[in-house]
Amino acid sequence: MIEAKPYPREKERIASLRSLHLLDMPIEERFERITRMVCKFLDVPIALFNLIDEHRQHYKSVRGLGNTDAPLEAAFCTHALNEDEILLVPDTSKDERFFDNPFVDGTLLNVGFYAGCPIHTPNGMPVGTLCAIDTKPRELTDDQLALLHDLAAIIETELKVSSLTKAQRELAAELNEAKHLALVDPLTRLWNRSGIEKLLAKECDEALRHKKPVTVVMGDIDHFKRINDGFGHPAGDIVLKDVSKKILEALRGEDDVGRVGGEEFLIILTNCEPEKVFEAVERIRQSVQKKPVELGEVQHGNTKIIQSLPVTMSFGAATAMPGTRIDTADLIKRADKALYKAKDSGRNKVVVA
């Protein structure tokens, strides 16, 4: 195994990375969308948007792997940081840099193919990579390579124009890495209860100053206990992660979501007019319902099939009107009452207080 050469301006690179306020923050749909496209259009099982700090690879968005971080030693992406274009390894077993790498030989993973495009900050510093990974050797067409490059360019554009709200930027700037981790749910990589409530307080202050409405939505996965009892807690974890990403996919960039209980979520809709609230929450409900959750392969006779599970959610929403002083605890309480009405009236529904 050949280790990558250190980046020549490493201190500047790390400073540029930290200025983005992306490390250990909740997952974001703007990046989730990109890794979904990599898997779909390059036909690979694994896609990563990596951020690389002094001691680890942090997966800002990941498809096909369950972990969120990986050790920096032996990382393919440290090699890609030094590349001007895509680092392409069609067959890792035949590449002297990687054939005995723990990501190749099964110790950590079974990477057979790797393509990684470096991601740069606006000042030109490489801070991570967009990667397409397969477990077997393969080739990419010129069009597929061009697409990977174009998708990496979209991420770089996102880094130039941050999609974080003012409240999110303030909260990120206040916290160091350890505190970030304390406010993020480790399973779903959304805000946890403490994180989303801190964010809600800031969003409410912002809404009061600018005389804009703010809406709290409480959501519950229907009959979640039955899922855990019938399929086991690992299946329940898969459902929670799948639902989290579906909720994110249905939100606008300025909205946010946190997991506040076992199967309960709190969503913040900022500057959503009261008459549009039902429509916005109904879009989230439909996003969760439209496609069953895939639990993985099971043996059925002589063949393996993908086991899937239909999942629905119930929602309650409450809005603080523009210009009114907002009691966040009361707002959550009102949304909770609306949620219970949705559950009592048959579930898989939206009720607006």
C-alpha positions in Angstrom: 0.0 0.0 0.0 1.3 3.5 -0.9 0.1 6.3 1.3 -0.8 9.6 -0.3 1.6 12.5 -0.2 0.6 15.2 2.4 -1.2 18.2 0.8 1.4 20.9 0.5 -0.8 23.7 2.1 -2.5 21.5 4.7 -3.1 24.2 7.3 -4.8 26.5 4.8 -6.8 23.5 3.5 -8.1 22.7 7.0 -8.9 26.3 7.7 -11.0 26.5 4.5 -12.8 23.3 5.4 -13.7 24.5 8.9 -15.0 27.8 7.6 -17.7 25.9 5.7 -19.4 24.8 9.1 -20.3 21.4 7.5 -18.4 18.9 9.7 -20.6 16.9 12.1 -23.7 18.9 11.1 -27.0 17.2 10.1 -27.3 15.7 6.6 -28.7 18.1 3.9 -30.9 17.3 1.0 -28.8 19.4 -1.4 -26.0 16.8 -1.0 -28.2 13.8 -0.6 -29.6 14.5 -4.0 -26.1 14.4 -5.6 -25.2 11.0 -4.1 -28.5 9.6 -5.2 -27.7 10.7 -8.8 -24.2 9.2 -8.7 -25.6 5.8 -7.8 -28.4 6.0 -10.3 -26.6 7.4 -13.4 -23.2 5.7 -12.8 -24.9 2.5 -11.7 -22.8 2.0 -8.6 -23.8 0.7 -5.2 -21.9 3.2 -3.2 -21.6 7.0 -3.5 -19.9 9.4 -1.1 -19.5 13.1 -0.6 -16.5 13.1 1.7 -15.0 15.9 3.8 -11.4 15.2 4.9 -10.0 16.8 8.0 -6.8 16.1 9.9 -7.7 12.6 11.2 -10.7 11.2 9.3 -13.0 11.0 6.3 -16.4 12.4 7.3 -19.2 11.3 5.0 -21.3 14.4 4.6 -23.6 12.3 2.3 -23.4 8.6 1.9 -25.3 5.9 -0.1 -24.6 2.2 0.3 -22.7 2.3 3.5 -24.0 2.5 7.1 -21.1 4.4 8.7 -20.6 8.2 8.8 -16.8 8.3 9.3 -13.8 6.3 8.2 -10.1 6.4 9.2 -7.8 8.6 7.2 -5.1 6.0 7.0 -5.4 4.1 3.7 -8.1 6.4 2.4 -8.4 6.6 -1.4 -9.6 10.2 -1.1 -6.4 11.5 0.3 -4.8 10.6 -3.0 -7.7 12.3 -4.9 -7.0 15.6 -3.0 -3.8 15.9 -4.9 -5.4 15.4 -8.3 -6.5 18.1 -10.7 -9.2 15.8 -12.2 -10.9 12.6 -11.3 -8.8 9.9 -9.7 -9.9 6.7 -11.6 -9.0 3.2 -10.4 -10.8 0.7 -12.6 -9.4 -2.4 -10.8 -8.0 -1.8 -7.3 -6.5 -5.3 -7.2 -4.1 -4.4 -10.0 -3.1 -0.9 -8.7 0.1 -0.9 -6.7 -1.2 1.9 -4.5 -4.3 0.0 -3.4 -4.1 -3.8 -4.0 -3.2 -4.5 -0.3 -5.3 -1.6 1.1 -7.7 -2.5 4.0 -10.5 -0.9 2.0 -9.8 -3.4 -0.8 -8.8 -6.7 0.9 -12.0 -6.9 3.0 -10.6 -5.7 6.3 -12.7 -2.5 6.1 -14.5 -2.9 2.8 -14.3 -4.6 -0.6 -13.6 -1.8 -3.0 -13.0 -3.1 -6.5 -13.5 0.1 -8.4 -13.1 3.8 -7.4 -13.6 7.1 -9.1 -13.1 10.3 -7.0 -13.4 13.9 -8.0 -11.9 16.5 -5.7 -14.2 19.1 -4.2 -12.8 22.6 -3.8 -13.9 25.6 -1.7 -14.3 29.0 -3.4 -10.6 29.8 -2.6 -9.5 26.7 -4.5 -8.6 24.5 -1.5 -9.5 20.8 -1.9 -11.6 19.8 1.1 -13.2 16.5 0.0 -14.3 14.3 -2.8 -17.3 13.1 -4.6 -16.8 9.3 -5.1 -18.4 6.5 -7.1 -17.5 3.1 -5.7 -18.2 -0.5 -6.8 -17.3 -3.8 -5.1 -16.1 -5.2 -8.4 -13.7 -3.9 -11.1 -15.4 -1.9 -13.9 -15.1 0.9 -16.4 -17.0 4.2 -16.8 -17.9 5.7 -20.1 -16.7 9.2 -21.0 -20.2 10.5 -20.5 -20.3 9.0 -17.0 -17.0 10.5 -16.1 -18.2 13.9 -17.4 -21.4 13.5 -15.3 -19.4 12.8 -12.1 -17.3 15.9 -12.8 -20.4 18.0 -13.4 -22.0 16.8 -10.1 -18.9 17.7 -8.2 -19.1 21.1 -9.8 -22.6 21.4 -8.5 -21.4 20.7 -4.9 -18.7 23.4 -5.4 -21.4 25.8 -6.4 -23.4 24.9 -3.3 -20.3 25.7 -1.2 -20.1 29.1 -2.7 -23.8 29.9 -2.0 -24.6 28.4 1.4 -28.1 27.0 1.8 -28.0 27.4 5.6 -30.5 29.8 7.1 -29.2 32.6 9.3 -30.3 30.7 12.4 -28.4 27.5 11.2 -25.3 29.5 10.5 -25.4 31.1 13.9 -25.8 27.8 15.6 -23.0 26.2 13.6 -20.6 29.1 14.3 -21.3 28.8 18.1 -20.5 25.2 18.4 -17.2 23.3 18.2 -17.0 19.7 16.9 -17.8 18.0 20.2 -20.9 20.1 20.7 -22.0 19.5 17.1 -22.0 15.8 17.8 -24.0 16.4 21.0 -26.8 18.0 19.0 -27.0 15.5 16.1 -28.9 12.1 16.3 -26.2 9.5 15.5 -28.7 7.1 13.8 -30.5 9.4 11.4 -27.9 12.2 11.3 -30.7 14.7 11.8 -30.8 17.2 14.7 -31.7 15.6 18.0 -34.2 17.1 20.4 -31.8 19.5 21.9 -30.4 20.6 18.5 -33.8 21.1 16.8 -35.2 23.0 19.9 -32.2 25.3 19.9 -32.7 25.9 16.2 -36.4 26.5 16.7 -35.7 29.2 19.3 -33.4 31.0 16.9 -35.9 30.6 14.0 -38.6 32.1 16.1 -36.5 35.1 17.1 -35.8 35.6 13.4 -39.4 35.3 12.5 -40.4 37.8 15.1 -37.8 40.3 13.9 -38.9 40.1 10.3 -42.6 39.6 11.0 -42.8 36.2 9.2 -44.7 33.1 10.2 -43.0 30.0 11.6 -44.7 26.5 11.7 -43.9 23.5 13.9 -44.8 20.1 12.6 -44.8 17.0 14.8 -44.7 13.7 12.9 -45.0 10.1 14.1 -44.2 6.9 12.2 -47.5 4.9 12.3 -47.4 1.6 14.3 -43.7 1.7 14.8 -43.8 -0.7 17.7 -45.3 -3.3 15.3 -42.3 -2.9 13.1 -39.8 -3.4 15.9 -41.8 -6.4 17.3 -42.4 -8.0 13.9 -39.1 -7.4 12.1 -36.6 -6.6 14.9 -34.9 -3.4 16.0 -32.3 -3.4 13.1 -35.3 -3.2 10.7 -36.7 -0.4 12.8 -33.4 1.5 12.5 -33.5 1.0 8.7 -37.0 2.5 8.7 -36.0 5.5 10.8 -33.0 6.3 8.5 -35.2 5.8 5.3 -38.0 8.0 6.7 -35.5 10.7 7.7 -34.2 11.0 4.2 -37.6 11.0 2.6 -38.7 13.9 4.9 -35.5 15.8 4.0 -36.2 15.2 0.3 -39.7 16.8 0.7 -38.5 19.9 2.6 -37.5 23.2 1.2 -33.9 24.3 1.7 -34.8 26.7 4.4 -36.8 24.2 6.5 -35.3 21.8 9.0 -36.1 18.5 10.8 -35.0 16.7 14.0 -35.6 13.4 15.6 -37.0 14.1 19.0 -38.1 10.7 20.2 -38.0 7.0 19.2 -40.2 7.5 16.1 -41.1 11.1 16.5 -39.9 14.0 14.4 -40.1 17.8 14.7 -40.1 19.8 11.5 -39.7 23.6 11.3 -41.3 25.4 8.3 -40.0 28.9 8.0 -41.8 31.7 6.2 -44.6 29.3 5.1 -47.9 31.1 4.8 -50.6 29.6 7.0 -52.8 28.7 4.0 -49.9 26.7 2.5 -49.1 24.7 5.6 -51.4 21.7 4.9 -50.1 21.5 1.4 -46.5 21.5 2.6 -47.0 18.9 5.2 -49.1 16.7 2.9 -46.2 16.7 0.5 -44.0 15.2 3.3 -46.7 12.6 4.2 -46.9 11.5 0.6 -43.1 11.4 0.3 -42.9 8.9 3.1 -45.8 6.8 1.8 -45.0 6.6 -1.9 -42.3 4.0 -1.7 -42.0 1.0 0.7 -38.8 0.8 2.8 -36.4 -1.9 1.6 -35.2 -3.9 4.6 -32.7 -6.0 2.6 -32.4 -9.5 1.0 -34.1 -12.5 2.4 -34.1 -16.1 1.2 -37.4 -17.3 -0.4 -37.1 -20.8 -1.5 -34.2 -21.0 -3.9 -34.0 -17.3 -4.6 -33.2 -14.1 -2.7 -35.8 -11.3 -2.7 -35.8 -7.8 -1.4 -38.0 -7.5 1.6 -39.9 -4.3 1.7 -42.3 -2.7 4.2 -45.0 0.0 3.6 -44.5 2.8 6.0 -46.8 5.8 6.7 -46.7 8.8 9.1 -49.2 11.0 10.9 -48.6 14.8 11.3 -49.8 17.7 13.3 -48.9 21.3 12.6 -49.2 24.7 14.4 -48.3 28.1 13.2 -47.2 31.3 15.0 -48.5 34.2 13.1 -46.3 37.0 11.8 -45.3 39.7 14.3 -46.6 37.8 17.4 -44.3 36.9 20.3 -43.7 33.1 20.1 -43.8 30.7 23.0 -41.9 27.7 21.5 -43.2 25.3 24.2 -46.8 26.3 23.4 -46.2 26.0 19.7 -44.9 22.5 20.1 -47.8 21.6 22.4 -50.3 22.8 19.8 -48.6 20.8 17.1 -48.6 17.8 19.4 -52.3 18.1 20.0 -52.9 18.2 16.2 -50.8 15.1 15.8 -52.9 13.2 18.3 -56.0 14.2 16.4 -54.4 12.8 13.2 -53.6 9.5 15.0 -57.0 9.3 16.7 -58.8 9.8 13.3 -57.1 6.9 11.6 -53.4 7.8 11.1 -51.6 8.5 7.9 -53.1 12.0 8.0 -52.2 15.6 8.4 -54.1 17.9 10.9 -53.4 21.6 11.1 -54.2 23.3 14.5 
